[in-house]
């Protein structure tokens, strides 16, 4: 998957200023269409990850505009505010959607998120329910850690050490920069006290984002606590062999009788994987577009 090279996507970058004075960098493929897919990346990802580029490509080749937005601190430049981004932050995606609608009068918007981005997407739709903007007609999510407490615990498994070390390596670099921006707010010595992933959320994620503690963060950020409120057709795909999604992240009972959420659990796909060698598009990209066609949005 890491060797995949998606060609043919050229972004136009736009910086927007948020209501709190911070900024977001948005990457557009503007084909002058009335339909838009908004793409939200995963933890420590960005708009240039292959899963984002691939999804942008399949939509734009089929008559859509694409908007891949970078969460705070993820576009190559540290954000200005004390906080950065987190799994439960739905205010920023709300501002992105509203900005897109002000920039152009889109008739149809589809939200598509991956891992953390899928959790954000599901929570946003669940919290706002019938109050989401009218053009938001559907959503697709892949590999969503819908239960963040369980997702944090499984990162401590030995077989997931690569994921854990990679995330912590990049997040520590950002904490160093953030500490220089806000002296006295972040205690970098806490990195030496991290024994399990929950410690990172206790020492950094929670206080930076005004949660009481890690438990409060997990409760308020987990999409599963809000998904019953979703009111647009939504496809959620969780691969059975995903190494960092425990069974509790597969909300089967919630989705069984839900009018709008369609849960699929393929045997293979890993975490935001689904790539097929010698194919132009990943299975996830074709599945997402087929779902959108199937509900009459193409």
JOLIN-V93535 format. One record per pair of residues at least 24 apart in sequence whose C-alpha atoms are under 8 Angstrom apart, sorted by the first residue. I is the first residue (numbers start at 1). J is the second residue. If there is no record, write none. Layout:
((I	J) (I	J))
This chain:
((1	273) (1	275) (2	50) (4	50) (5	50) (6	50) (6	53) (6	54) (8	57) (9	53) (9	56) (9	57) (18	92) (18	95) (21	81) (22	79) (22	80) (22	81) (23	72) (23	79) (23	80) (24	69) (24	70) (24	71) (24	72) (24	79) (25	69) (25	70) (25	71) (25	75) (26	67) (26	68) (26	69) (26	70) (27	67) (27	68) (27	69) (27	70) (28	65) (28	66) (28	67) (28	68) (29	56) (29	60) (29	65) (29	66) (29	67) (30	65) (30	66) (31	60) (31	63) (31	64) (31	65) (32	65) (33	63) (33	64) (33	65) (33	106) (34	64) (34	65) (34	105) (34	106) (34	107) (34	108) (35	63) (35	64) (35	65) (35	106) (35	107) (35	108) (35	109) (36	64) (36	65) (36	66) (36	67) (36	106) (36	108) (36	109) (36	110) (37	64) (37	65) (37	66) (37	67) (37	109) (37	110) (37	111) (37	112) (38	66) (38	67) (38	68) (38	69) (38	97) (38	109) (38	110) (38	111) (38	112) (39	66) (39	67) (39	68) (39	69) (39	111) (39	112) (39	113) (40	68) (40	69) (40	70) (40	111) (40	112) (40	113) (40	114) (40	117) (40	118) (40	121) (41	69) (41	70) (41	71) (41	113) (41	114) (41	115) (41	116) (41	117) (41	118) (42	113) (42	114) (42	115) (42	116) (42	117) (42	118) (43	87) (43	115) (43	116) (43	117) (43	167) (44	74) (44	167) (44	170) (44	171) (45	74) (46	70) (46	71) (46	74) (46	75) (47	75) (51	272) (54	281) (54	282) (54	285) (55	285) (58	281) (58	285) (58	286) (58	289) (59	289) (69	96) (73	174) (78	174) (78	177) (78	178) (82	178) (82	181) (82	182) (82	208) (83	208) (83	209) (84	208) (84	209) (86	205) (86	209) (87	116) (87	117) (87	119) (87	120) (87	221) (87	222) (88	119) (88	120) (88	123) (88	220) (88	221) (88	222) (88	223) (89	120) (89	221) (90	120) (90	121) (90	123) (90	124) (93	121) (93	124) (94	124) (106	135) (107	135) (108	135) (108	136) (108	137) (108	297) (109	135) (109	136) (109	137) (109	138) (110	136) (110	137) (110	138) (110	139) (110	140) (111	136) (111	138) (111	139) (111	140) (112	139) (112	140) (112	141) (113	140) (113	141) (113	142) (114	141) (114	142) (114	143) (114	144) (114	272) (115	141) (115	142) (115	143) (115	144) (115	145) (115	271) (115	272) (116	144) (116	145) (117	141) (117	144) (118	142) (118	143) (118	144) (118	145) (119	144) (119	145) (119	146) (119	222) (119	223) (120	223) (122	223) (122	226) (122	227) (122	230) (123	221) (123	222) (123	223) (123	224) (123	225) (123	226) (123	227) (125	227) (125	229) (125	230) (125	231) (125	232) (126	223) (126	226) (126	227) (126	228) (126	229) (126	230) (126	231) (127	226) (127	227) (127	229) (127	230) (128	229) (128	230) (129	229) (129	230) (129	231) (130	230) (130	231) (136	232) (137	232) (137	233) (138	232) (138	233) (138	234) (138	292) (139	232) (139	233) (139	234) (139	235) (140	234) (140	235) (140	236) (140	237) (140	288) (141	234) (141	235) (141	236) (141	237) (142	236) (142	237) (142	238) (142	272) (142	284) (143	236) (143	237) (143	238) (143	239) (143	242) (143	245) (143	271) (143	272) (144	236) (144	237) (144	238) (144	245) (144	249) (145	222) (145	223) (145	245) (145	249) (146	222) (146	223) (146	224) (146	249) (146	250) (146	251) (147	218) (147	222) (147	223) (147	224) (147	248) (147	249) (148	218) (148	219) (148	221) (148	222) (149	198) (149	215) (149	218) (149	219) (150	245) (150	246) (150	248) (150	249) (151	244) (151	245) (151	246) (151	249) (152	197) (152	198) (153	196) (153	197) (153	198) (154	244) (154	245) (154	246) (155	197) (155	244) (156	196) (156	197) (160	243) (160	244) (164	197) (224	249) (224	251) (228	254) (228	258) (230	260) (230	261) (231	260) (232	260) (232	261) (233	260) (233	261) (233	262) (233	295) (234	260) (234	261) (234	262) (235	261) (235	262) (235	263) (235	264) (235	288) (235	291) (236	261) (236	262) (236	263) (236	264) (237	263) (237	264) (237	265) (237	266) (238	263) (238	264) (238	265) (238	266) (239	265) (239	266) (239	267) (239	268) (239	269) (239	270) (239	271) (240	265) (240	266) (240	267) (240	268) (240	269) (240	270) (241	267) (241	268) (241	269) (241	270) (242	268) (242	269) (242	270) (242	271) (243	270) (243	271) (244	271) (245	271))
